[in-house]
Amino acid sequence: MTTTGAEPGLPDLDLSRAVWKKNNYSGGNGSCVEVADLGEQLAVRDSKDKAGPKLVFARAAWLAFLEDVRVANSLAAPRARA
């Protein structure tokens, strides 16, 4: 983040007071992302590079992405043999 809180390419988006959260299941291997709830949007950043670039998604797009991940994980999960 810049010292002013303004993000390059996002002229009106100030992430200086964003509250970043990491999933409880992320473990300690450093392969994590953090998400900040901005109301109608969500910002995502690499937990290892807090000052690096952030991706911003519309809330509906982020929720659709999470649902697709849940579905893909459920399809990939090993099934018990009957």
N, C-alpha and C positions, 0 to 999 in steps of 0.2 A: 504494500500500500504506500501511496505517497504520503508525505507529511500533512498535506491538506485534506486527505481522505478522498479526494476525487480520483476516480479510476480512469486511465487512458482508454479512449474509445467509448466511454460511458459518461458523457458530459454532465448529467444530472444525478448520477448515482454516487452517494457518499457511503462508503462502507466503514468509516472510521469508528462507528459505534455498533457495528454489527456484532451479534453474539454468535460465535462459531461453536458448533457442536460436532463431536465425533461419536460414531456409533460405539456402544458399549462392547460390541463383539469384535472390534477392530484389532485387538491384540496389540502387541508391542513391536511388530516387525517393520513399522514405518511405511507400510503400503496402505495408507489411509487417506480419505478425503474428509473434509469438514464442510458442514452446510450451515448457512446463515439464513434464517427466515426473514424476508424483507416485506412481508405482506403478500402482495400479488405476485411477487417474484421470489426466487431462491438463488442464493449465490453458493458456488462450490469452489473450494480451493484445495490444493495439495497440503496435507498437514506438515510435510517436511519443508515446505517453501511458503510460509505464511505471507511473505512480502511479494510473492510471485503473482502470476496472472490468476484471475478469477473468472469463472464461467457463470453467467446469469441466465436463468431459465424462467419462463412463465410457470406459475405454480401448477397449472394443469399439465404442462409438458413434463415437469419433474415427476408428478404423481403417476402419469402414464408410464414413464420410464421405470419407476420403481415397481409398478404392477407387472410390466413385461419381465423384469428381472425375477420377481417372485414366481411367475408362471414358468419361466425357463428353468429355474432351480428346481421346481417341483417336478418337471418333466425329466430332468437329468438325475434326480435322486434314485438310488437303487431301490428296486421294488422287492418286497419280501416274497419268497416263493410260497405258494399255497400248498 
